[in-house]
């Protein structure tokens, strides 16, 4: 399917073992590694997350830039195509101590069948358990990952947890991790400027000038 210059291509889940699939099913994963910082929507299926590893099969391309479906691009990010593999922004949304962890909502990759095969072998090794699915796996597979600026993947909780990091003038990608802007949820009253911005881009109103938006209080 094509729309506004985008092409939607269906893909299969990875050919992982039954043991892997059982361990990473929603109920099993959420039970073994509960999400305590925020709520995942009802449609969250952990096994789906691993399908993004199929990016490494797109060997018609030299470089790819991955964006989660719950991200909103606010400024050009073309320069990311010049970055090496593997680049990702840190998973910072609670405190500065999280800079050592990556967030897989935005990353750069260089497709190669050999890399994909190596990934699949490590992913489904006997007893493997990836508590935050692809994100935990990618940090393990690329231990020397390159850090992108947080402005290339600004997580929505930064708004109320780390307001000193928030800069409308610099944010390139806004990422609605955990609760989604199209849902009714308990944190909506704290995130309304971000939700209103998403709704504007979704066609519910004029898109505002970013410089006119309020800063977090």
QUIQUIGI-V957631 format. One record per residue. RES is the residue in one letter. D_CENTER is the distance of its C-alpha to the mean C-alpha in Angstrom with 1 decimal. Layout:
BEGIN
res	d_center
RES	D_CENTER
RES	D_CENTER
END
This chain:
BEGIN
res	d_center
X	22.8
X	22.8
X	22.1
X	22.2
X	21.7
X	18.8
X	19.5
X	18.1
X	18.7
X	18.9
X	18.1
X	19.3
X	17.7
X	18.5
X	22.2
X	21.7
X	24.7
X	25.8
X	25.5
X	21.9
X	21.2
X	23.3
X	21.6
X	18.1
X	19.2
X	17.8
X	21.0
X	21.5
X	18.1
X	18.0
X	21.6
X	21.3
X	18.3
X	18.3
X	15.6
X	17.8
X	15.8
X	14.7
X	15.1
X	13.1
X	14.5
X	17.3
X	15.7
X	13.1
X	14.2
X	12.9
X	14.7
X	12.8
X	9.6
X	11.9
X	12.9
X	10.4
X	12.8
X	15.3
X	14.0
X	16.6
X	19.2
X	19.1
X	21.9
X	23.3
X	20.9
X	21.2
X	17.8
X	14.5
X	11.5
X	8.3
X	6.4
X	4.5
X	7.8
X	7.4
X	7.3
X	10.9
X	12.4
X	15.5
X	17.0
X	17.5
X	15.2
X	17.6
X	18.4
X	15.2
X	17.1
X	19.7
X	17.6
X	18.1
X	16.2
X	14.2
X	12.6
X	9.5
X	9.6
X	10.8
X	9.5
X	12.2
X	13.0
X	16.3
X	18.3
X	18.7
X	19.2
X	15.5
X	15.4
X	16.1
X	12.8
X	9.7
X	6.0
X	4.4
X	1.6
X	5.4
X	8.2
X	11.8
X	13.9
X	17.5
X	18.3
X	21.3
X	22.7
X	23.9
X	20.5
X	19.3
X	22.5
X	22.1
X	18.6
X	20.0
X	22.9
X	21.2
X	18.6
X	21.5
X	24.0
X	26.5
X	25.3
X	21.7
X	19.3
X	15.7
X	15.2
X	11.4
X	11.4
X	9.6
X	8.3
X	11.9
X	13.3
X	11.8
X	13.1
X	16.3
X	16.7
X	16.1
X	17.9
X	18.8
X	15.4
X	15.8
X	14.3
X	13.1
X	14.3
X	12.4
X	13.4
X	11.0
X	8.0
X	10.1
X	9.1
X	11.6
X	13.6
X	14.7
X	17.0
X	19.2
X	18.7
X	18.8
X	20.4
X	21.9
X	18.7
X	18.3
X	19.7
X	19.6
X	21.5
X	18.7
X	15.3
X	13.9
X	10.5
X	10.1
X	7.1
X	8.6
X	7.3
X	10.2
X	12.9
X	12.5
X	14.8
X	17.0
X	17.9
X	20.8
X	19.8
X	21.4
X	19.4
X	19.9
X	23.0
X	21.2
X	18.4
X	20.7
X	20.5
X	16.8
X	17.4
X	20.5
X	18.7
X	16.2
X	19.4
X	21.2
X	18.8
X	19.0
X	22.8
X	24.2
X	25.7
X	26.1
X	23.2
X	24.4
X	24.9
X	22.2
X	25.0
X	26.6
X	23.9
X	24.7
X	23.4
X	22.4
X	25.5
END
